[in-house]
Amino acid sequence: MKTTRCIPAYALLLTALSVLGGCQSAYYNTMEKVGYHKRDILVDRVGEARDAQQEGKEQFKSALERFSAVLNFKGGELEEKYNKLKDEYDESEEKAEAVRDRIEAVEDVAEALFEEWEEELDQYTNPSFRRDSADKLKKTRRRYKQLITAMKRAEKKMDPVLRALKDQVLYLKHNLNAKAILSLQKELHSVETNIAALVKDMEKSIREADAFIKDIGK
């Protein structure tokens, strides 16, 4: 796996640019001046999106375990179990938002990179170099499309899972009794199925991210 390059004053640059209102063009221009190009940023952001999905996957699995534990309630404080389930839902929502943000960041830099790459093709005077660069651009775009499709597919799977978990939390909040547990048990299979599908797509997206990082570094 490719490691992230260490850039002097990287953190300071990020802080300064955020103060400027998060203007991406200013960010890219500033980073390029210190030798950190859009290609490098894309690799880093794909890695960050991969890591966010890995964390999200583990969190959704944890939420399912908590949900199953609540439904297998055998006594004790039901309100305590509800609170733990609520915490799992809140954490899942937080991880899901991180995944969305990371994917959006990948899309932003990819769009900027491909636009710049396309414009620079017209600057070549050597036709052989131009053909080679154009071919590499085409291959990178195709590889990126495969990656972002996998990421977006997994991203979409998060919403039905979050909605289902929220329903459980809301229902249990006002029905802390055995009857409510029985009602929720009917939804367990659906929740398990949705989370299993989400985990499967996230794992595929993670593999695509690893492959993309490896390929673009060649």
C-alpha positions, 0 to 999 in steps of 0.5 A: 500500500502506498504511504502518504508523502510527508509535506512540510507545513502540510497542516498549516497549509490546510488550516490557512486554506480553510480560513480562506473559505475552503476554496478548492482551486486555491487549495490545489494551487497552493499545494502544487507550489510545494510539489504536491499535485492533484494526482497525489491529493487524489491518492490520499483522498481515496485512501481516506475514503477507504479508511472511512468505509472500513470504520463505517463497516465495523460500526454498522456491524457493531450496531447490528450486534447491539440491536440483536442483543436488545432483541434477545433481552432476558431481563435487566434494565431495558432503558440501559439497553436502549441507551446503548442502542441509541449510542450505536445509531448516533455513531453509525450516523457519524461514520456514515457522514464521514464516508459521504464527505470523503467520497465527495472529496475524492470526486472533487479532486478527480474532476479537477485532475481530469480537467487539468489533464485534458487541457494539458494534452493540447500543450504537447508538441511531441505527438508521441508524448501526447498519445501516451498521455491521452492513453493514460488519461483514458485508462485512469478515467476508466479505473476511476469510474470503476472505483467511484461506482463501487463507492457510491453503491456502498454509500447508497446502501447506508441510508436504508440501514440508518433509517431502519436503525433510527426506526428501532431507536425511536420506537423503543424510546417510547415503548420500553417493554417486552411487547416492544421487543417482540415487535422489533424482533420481526424486523431483525431479518430485514436489518440483518439483510440490509447490513450484510449487503452494505458490508459486502459492498463496502468491502468491494469498495475498499478493495477497489480503492486499494487497487486504484491506489496501486494502479495510479502509482505506477 
